[in-house]
Amino acid sequence: MIDNNKGTDMNDFSAMFEGSFKEEKSIETGSPVKGRVVAWDNDSIFLDIGTRMEAVLDRGPFQNSMGRLPKEGEEIQAMVIGRKHGMVQCAMELTRLDKQQDSDGPDLVAEAYRQGFPVEGRITGVNKGGFDVDIFGKRAFCPFSQMELQRIDNAEGYIDKTLSFQISEYAESGRNIIVSRRDLLKADADKQRIKAWDKLTEGTVVKGTVSSVKPYGAFIDLGGIQGLLHVSEMSFDKVNDPAELFKEGDEVEVEIMELDQTAERIRLGRKRFLTDPWDAAAEALAPGTEIIGKVSRIKPFGAFIEVMPGIDGLLHISRLGGERRIGHPKELLSIGQEVRVRVLEVDEEKRTISLTMEPVEEDVGAQLERLRQEQEKSQADRQTPMGALFQGLEDNKE
């Protein structure tokens, strides 16, 4: 008895599932459906059409035609134009255009053109200028330039694909139909861009994808909007070619340093994820330290010397150590040349280093100590001219 009941329950469930599946399969492109409004947002109206899948209707054409938004629970007659993301895509109900219309039903393409909503079409072939597209049994044409936002490399790869199109031209009773997918992609990209802007905040860290690399930096796709990672923000080291660090398609983690939605400009940074060479510079580059550095840049006022990876110091023209007057540092130095320099001053706050190539000057105290040592070695010379010189230095020190 219990087994029979269980069997009946399973049979009933199976029958219900099969019936629901058949009902969903019967919802084909071009078929009319009646739905009850369950919700809406800024872009769409959502309908309960009696299946497991909800239906979605573009709110724009509906509101333009009706002059108002439907109330929750109100029934709407619509037409199925396809399926996407697990939802039934619908448009407003189509009606016969005139008495000469074919008896099999309304001219769906003409009505879609009149009401301005997108339709699904299957790409059947490629010709010299674009694609042949089948829309509700009618042949339409989509130019290459209207298929994607970017240039198409493999047109043959689109054959047999079913995509959404906007009908941009309908003439000669349907013998000349031009469609575009680019407009739909652009509209969708604009929506995604607005949503992406709302999620961004200065100072936050986000992940993006390198979309292109230029000599001055890399553009990073942040989900529909582009940010610029300037070459100066890629590394603490000098970057001569950004392509050595990044290539198109790379996933990167960046910091949002500046947002300007009006100008649609986003400045990105990456240095916060890297070790700052200045953290060790103060200890390693104490005044008086001698270093073998490499000339990285030459200016009329002096030369910049790389003293540590990512850190340059300024060797001023007045401190090149030459006896003759120098008009330009390039008279003595060249890019890439290794030179011995001495640290004069380190300013951590301004991140500047002053260098010199001049020999260390022996001050009076150093001279005094040297002479004292010499005098100790030769007690007999106390009254010599050297002794007098020693006494003179003692006086100068005081």
ZALO-667134 format. One record per residue (C-alpha): chain; x negated, y, z. Coordinates in nm, 2 decimals. Each point is the difference from the previous one (the first is absolute). Layout:
REC c   east  north     up
REC A      X      Y      Z
...
***
This chain:
REC c   east  north     up
REC A   0.00   0.00   0.00
REC A  -0.28   0.24   0.10
REC A  -0.20  -0.11  -0.30
REC A   0.29   0.07  -0.23
REC A   0.05   0.35   0.15
REC A  -0.37   0.07  -0.04
REC A   0.01  -0.13  -0.36
REC A   0.30   0.22  -0.07
REC A  -0.18   0.31   0.15
REC A  -0.31  -0.07  -0.22
REC A   0.22  -0.05  -0.30
REC A   0.18   0.33   0.06
REC A  -0.33   0.18   0.05
REC A  -0.14  -0.15  -0.31
REC A   0.31   0.10  -0.20
REC A  -0.01   0.35   0.14
REC A  -0.37   0.04  -0.09
REC A   0.06  -0.14  -0.35
REC A   0.29   0.23  -0.05
REC A  -0.20   0.30   0.11
REC A  -0.29  -0.10  -0.23
REC A   0.24  -0.04  -0.30
REC A   0.15   0.33   0.08
REC A  -0.34   0.17   0.00
REC A  -0.10  -0.17  -0.32
REC A   0.32   0.13  -0.16
REC A  -0.11   0.36   0.07
REC A  -0.18   0.06  -0.32
REC A  -0.12   0.31  -0.17
REC A   0.29   0.19  -0.15
REC A   0.26  -0.17   0.22
REC A   0.24   0.22   0.20
REC A   0.01  -0.02   0.38
REC A   0.21   0.15   0.28
REC A  -0.18   0.10   0.32
REC A   0.08   0.16   0.33
REC A  -0.23   0.28   0.12
REC A  -0.20  -0.10   0.30
REC A  -0.27   0.27   0.02
REC A  -0.19   0.26  -0.20
REC A  -0.32   0.20   0.01
REC A  -0.15   0.30  -0.19
REC A  -0.04  -0.21  -0.32
REC A   0.24  -0.29   0.00
REC A   0.35  -0.14   0.10
REC A   0.00  -0.35   0.14
REC A   0.30  -0.24  -0.07
REC A   0.13  -0.32   0.14
REC A   0.10  -0.20  -0.31
REC A   0.09  -0.32   0.18
REC A  -0.33  -0.18  -0.05
REC A  -0.31  -0.06   0.21
REC A  -0.17   0.28  -0.20
REC A   0.09   0.36   0.05
REC A   0.05   0.22  -0.30
REC A  -0.16   0.34  -0.04
REC A   0.13   0.28  -0.21
REC A  -0.19   0.32  -0.10
REC A   0.17   0.28   0.18
REC A  -0.09   0.28  -0.25
REC A   0.22  -0.09  -0.30
REC A   0.29  -0.11   0.24
REC A   0.00   0.33   0.18
REC A  -0.03   0.20  -0.32
REC A   0.30  -0.18  -0.14
REC A   0.22  -0.01   0.31
REC A  -0.11   0.33   0.15
REC A  -0.02  -0.16   0.34
REC A  -0.15  -0.29   0.20
REC A   0.22  -0.31   0.07
REC A   0.11  -0.07   0.35
REC A  -0.11  -0.30   0.20
REC A   0.24  -0.29  -0.09
REC A   0.11   0.15  -0.33
REC A   0.01  -0.24  -0.29
REC A  -0.20   0.09  -0.32
REC A   0.01  -0.17  -0.34
REC A  -0.35  -0.04  -0.14
REC A  -0.19  -0.19  -0.26
REC A  -0.30  -0.23   0.05
REC A  -0.32   0.13  -0.18
REC A  -0.25  -0.24   0.16
REC A  -0.16  -0.13   0.32
REC A  -0.30   0.14   0.19
REC A  -0.15  -0.06   0.34
REC A   0.27  -0.25   0.09
REC A   0.28   0.24  -0.07
REC A   0.26   0.03  -0.28
REC A  -0.07   0.32  -0.20
REC A   0.33   0.17  -0.11
REC A   0.11   0.30  -0.19
REC A   0.34   0.17  -0.03
REC A   0.28  -0.19  -0.16
REC A   0.00   0.02  -0.38
REC A   0.31   0.07  -0.20
REC A   0.08  -0.03  -0.37
REC A  -0.11   0.31  -0.20
REC A   0.27   0.00  -0.27
REC A   0.25  -0.23  -0.18
REC A  -0.26  -0.09  -0.26
REC A  -0.22  -0.17   0.27
REC A  -0.07  -0.37  -0.05
REC A   0.27  -0.22   0.17
REC A  -0.27  -0.20   0.19
REC A  -0.04   0.29   0.24
REC A  -0.14   0.35   0.04
REC A  -0.31   0.13  -0.16
REC A  -0.22  -0.04   0.30
REC A  -0.30   0.18  -0.15
REC A   0.20   0.30  -0.11
REC A   0.16   0.03   0.34
REC A  -0.33  -0.04   0.18
REC A  -0.14   0.28  -0.22
REC A   0.30   0.22   0.07
REC A  -0.01  -0.05   0.37
REC A  -0.38   0.01   0.02
REC A  -0.07  -0.31   0.21
REC A  -0.27  -0.26  -0.07
REC A   0.06  -0.33  -0.16
REC A  -0.19  -0.33  -0.03
REC A  -0.16  -0.10  -0.33
REC A  -0.20  -0.30  -0.12
REC A  -0.31   0.08  -0.21
REC A   0.02  -0.21  -0.31
REC A  -0.29   0.12  -0.21
REC A  -0.28   0.25  -0.07
REC A  -0.03   0.22  -0.31
REC A  -0.23   0.28  -0.11
REC A   0.14   0.27   0.22
REC A   0.14  -0.18   0.30
REC A   0.23  -0.28   0.12
REC A   0.33  -0.16  -0.12
REC A   0.24  -0.03   0.29
REC A   0.32  -0.19   0.02
REC A   0.26   0.18   0.21
REC A   0.35  -0.16   0.03
REC A  -0.06  -0.16  -0.34
REC A  -0.10   0.32  -0.17
REC A  -0.35   0.07  -0.14
REC A  -0.18   0.30   0.16
REC A  -0.34   0.15  -0.04
REC A  -0.25   0.10   0.28
REC A  -0.31   0.20  -0.12
REC A  -0.33  -0.12   0.15
REC A  -0.03   0.34   0.18
REC A   0.33  -0.05   0.18
REC A  -0.07  -0.35   0.14
REC A  -0.24   0.09   0.28
REC A  -0.15   0.30   0.18
REC A  -0.34  -0.11  -0.12
REC A  -0.14  -0.12  -0.33
REC A   0.10  -0.35  -0.10
REC A  -0.29  -0.24  -0.07
REC A   0.19  -0.32  -0.07
REC A   0.33   0.06  -0.18
REC A   0.06  -0.37  -0.08
REC A   0.01  -0.08   0.37
REC A   0.34   0.18   0.03
REC A   0.19  -0.23  -0.24
REC A   0.29  -0.19   0.17
REC A  -0.02   0.22   0.31
REC A   0.33   0.15   0.12
REC A  -0.04   0.36   0.13
REC A   0.21   0.30   0.08
REC A   0.02   0.28  -0.25
REC A   0.16   0.35  -0.04
REC A   0.18   0.06  -0.32
REC A  -0.14   0.32  -0.14
REC A   0.17   0.00  -0.34
REC A   0.31  -0.17  -0.14
REC A   0.09   0.08  -0.36
REC A   0.16  -0.14  -0.31
REC A   0.26  -0.21   0.20
REC A  -0.28  -0.19   0.17
REC A  -0.22  -0.06  -0.31
REC A  -0.26   0.24   0.14
REC A  -0.07  -0.05   0.37
REC A  -0.31   0.13   0.18
REC A  -0.08  -0.10   0.35
REC A  -0.26   0.10   0.26
REC A  -0.14  -0.17   0.30
REC A  -0.25   0.27   0.08
REC A   0.27   0.24   0.13
REC A   0.13  -0.26   0.25
REC A  -0.36  -0.08   0.12
REC A  -0.06   0.37   0.04
REC A   0.32   0.05   0.20
REC A  -0.09  -0.30   0.22
REC A  -0.36   0.13   0.04
REC A   0.14   0.34   0.11
REC A   0.21  -0.16   0.27
REC A  -0.29  -0.21   0.12
REC A  -0.22   0.31   0.00
REC A   0.25   0.19   0.22
REC A   0.02  -0.30   0.24
REC A  -0.37  -0.03   0.01
REC A  -0.05   0.37   0.09
REC A   0.24  -0.04   0.30
REC A  -0.22  -0.28   0.14
REC A  -0.33   0.20  -0.02
REC A  -0.15   0.20   0.29
REC A  -0.33   0.18   0.02
REC A  -0.25  -0.18   0.21
REC A   0.15  -0.34  -0.05
REC A  -0.18  -0.30  -0.16
REC A   0.16  -0.17  -0.30
REC A  -0.08  -0.27  -0.25
REC A   0.00   0.07  -0.38
REC A  -0.11  -0.13  -0.33
REC A  -0.26   0.17  -0.22
REC A   0.18   0.11  -0.32
REC A  -0.29   0.18  -0.17
REC A  -0.36   0.10   0.06
REC A  -0.14   0.34  -0.12
REC A  -0.34   0.16   0.04
REC A   0.14   0.22   0.27
REC A   0.18  -0.26   0.20
REC A   0.26  -0.28   0.00
REC A   0.38   0.02  -0.03
REC A   0.18  -0.22   0.25
REC A   0.36  -0.13  -0.05
REC A   0.18   0.03   0.33
REC A   0.33  -0.16  -0.12
REC A   0.11   0.23  -0.28
REC A  -0.21   0.30   0.07
REC A  -0.36   0.07  -0.06
REC A  -0.26   0.13   0.25
REC A  -0.36   0.11  -0.08
REC A  -0.29  -0.15   0.18
REC A  -0.27   0.26  -0.09
REC A  -0.35  -0.11  -0.06
REC A  -0.11   0.20   0.31
REC A   0.23  -0.21   0.22
REC A  -0.10  -0.34  -0.13
REC A  -0.32  -0.04   0.20
REC A  -0.25   0.18   0.23
REC A  -0.26  -0.08  -0.26
REC A  -0.02   0.20  -0.32
REC A   0.23  -0.17  -0.27
REC A  -0.12   0.06  -0.35
REC A   0.25  -0.23  -0.17
REC A   0.33  -0.09   0.17
REC A   0.03  -0.30  -0.24
REC A  -0.28  -0.16   0.20
REC A   0.22  -0.01   0.31
REC A   0.35  -0.05  -0.15
REC A   0.18  -0.15  -0.29
REC A   0.36   0.00  -0.12
REC A   0.22  -0.24   0.20
REC A  -0.21   0.01   0.32
REC A   0.20   0.02   0.32
REC A  -0.14   0.26   0.23
REC A   0.07   0.14   0.35
REC A   0.00   0.38   0.01
REC A   0.09   0.29   0.23
REC A   0.25   0.26  -0.10
REC A  -0.19   0.32   0.05
REC A   0.23   0.25  -0.17
REC A   0.36  -0.01  -0.14
REC A   0.15   0.27  -0.23
REC A   0.33  -0.13  -0.13
REC A   0.07   0.33  -0.19
REC A  -0.31  -0.04  -0.20
REC A   0.02  -0.38   0.01
REC A  -0.35  -0.02   0.13
REC A  -0.14  -0.25   0.25
REC A  -0.35   0.01   0.12
REC A  -0.14  -0.32   0.14
REC A  -0.31  -0.10   0.20
REC A  -0.19  -0.31   0.08
REC A  -0.29   0.11   0.22
REC A   0.18  -0.08   0.33
REC A  -0.04  -0.37  -0.08
REC A  -0.38   0.04  -0.05
REC A  -0.29   0.04   0.24
REC A  -0.10   0.37   0.02
REC A  -0.38   0.02  -0.05
REC A   0.00   0.31   0.22
REC A   0.08  -0.22   0.30
REC A  -0.36  -0.11  -0.01
REC A  -0.16   0.31  -0.16
REC A  -0.04   0.21   0.32
REC A  -0.21  -0.27   0.17
REC A  -0.20  -0.11  -0.31
REC A  -0.07   0.36  -0.13
REC A  -0.12   0.18   0.31
REC A  -0.19   0.32  -0.07
REC A  -0.37  -0.07  -0.07
REC A   0.08  -0.34  -0.16
REC A  -0.19  -0.07  -0.32
REC A   0.19  -0.18  -0.28
REC A  -0.06  -0.12  -0.35
REC A   0.30   0.13  -0.19
REC A   0.11   0.01  -0.36
REC A   0.09   0.32  -0.20
REC A   0.37  -0.03  -0.08
REC A   0.08   0.36  -0.13
REC A  -0.20   0.31  -0.09
REC A   0.13   0.35   0.03
REC A  -0.17   0.34  -0.04
REC A  -0.01   0.05   0.38
REC A  -0.14  -0.34   0.08
REC A   0.04  -0.38  -0.03
REC A   0.23  -0.25   0.17
REC A  -0.18  -0.30   0.13
REC A   0.18  -0.33   0.08
REC A  -0.14  -0.09   0.34
REC A   0.25  -0.27   0.08
REC A   0.26  -0.18  -0.21
REC A   0.28   0.26  -0.03
REC A  -0.19   0.28   0.17
REC A  -0.19   0.28  -0.18
REC A  -0.22   0.27   0.16
REC A  -0.09   0.33  -0.15
REC A  -0.36   0.07  -0.08
REC A  -0.01   0.38  -0.05
REC A  -0.22   0.14  -0.27
REC A  -0.19   0.20   0.27
REC A  -0.10  -0.33   0.17
REC A  -0.15  -0.19  -0.29
REC A  -0.34   0.04   0.15
REC A  -0.18   0.13  -0.31
REC A  -0.26   0.27   0.03
REC A   0.12   0.17  -0.32
REC A   0.33   0.18  -0.04
REC A   0.27  -0.23  -0.14
REC A   0.27   0.14  -0.23
REC A   0.21  -0.31  -0.02
REC A  -0.02  -0.34   0.19
REC A  -0.02  -0.19  -0.33
REC A  -0.35   0.13  -0.04
REC A  -0.10  -0.25   0.27
REC A   0.29  -0.25   0.03
REC A   0.21  -0.22  -0.23
REC A   0.31  -0.20   0.05
REC A  -0.07  -0.34   0.15
REC A  -0.35   0.10   0.12
REC A  -0.10  -0.13   0.34
REC A  -0.13   0.26   0.24
REC A  -0.12   0.01   0.36
REC A   0.20   0.25   0.20
REC A   0.04   0.10   0.37
REC A   0.33   0.07   0.17
REC A   0.01   0.36   0.13
REC A   0.37   0.02   0.13
REC A   0.31  -0.22   0.00
REC A   0.35   0.16   0.04
REC A   0.25  -0.28   0.07
REC A   0.30   0.23   0.00
REC A  -0.08   0.15  -0.35
REC A  -0.16  -0.33  -0.11
REC A  -0.31   0.18  -0.13
REC A  -0.37  -0.09   0.02
REC A  -0.29   0.24  -0.06
REC A  -0.32  -0.16  -0.13
REC A  -0.36   0.12  -0.07
REC A  -0.31  -0.12  -0.18
REC A  -0.23   0.24   0.18
REC A  -0.26  -0.15   0.23
REC A   0.05   0.02   0.37
REC A  -0.14   0.32   0.14
REC A  -0.22  -0.04   0.30
REC A   0.12   0.24   0.27
REC A  -0.21   0.18   0.26
REC A   0.06  -0.27   0.26
REC A  -0.10  -0.27  -0.23
REC A  -0.32   0.18  -0.09
REC A  -0.07   0.06   0.36
REC A   0.03  -0.37   0.09
REC A  -0.22  -0.09  -0.30
REC A  -0.27   0.24   0.11
REC A   0.02  -0.11   0.36
REC A  -0.07  -0.36  -0.10
REC A  -0.30   0.12  -0.21
REC A  -0.13   0.20   0.29
REC A   0.02  -0.30   0.24
REC A  -0.22  -0.19  -0.24
REC A  -0.26   0.27  -0.01
REC A  -0.05   0.16   0.35
REC A  -0.31   0.17  -0.13
REC A   0.20   0.21  -0.24
REC A   0.20   0.19   0.27
REC A  -0.17   0.33  -0.07
REC A  -0.02  -0.04  -0.38
REC A   0.23   0.20  -0.24
REC A   0.23  -0.30   0.02
REC A   0.04   0.06   0.37
REC A   0.08   0.36  -0.07
REC A   0.26  -0.10  -0.26
REC A   0.16  -0.24   0.25
REC A   0.03   0.28   0.25
REC A   0.16   0.22  -0.27
REC A   0.26  -0.27  -0.07
REC A   0.07  -0.02   0.38
REC A   0.06   0.37   0.00
REC A   0.23  -0.01  -0.30
REC A   0.21  -0.28   0.16
REC A   0.06   0.21   0.30
***
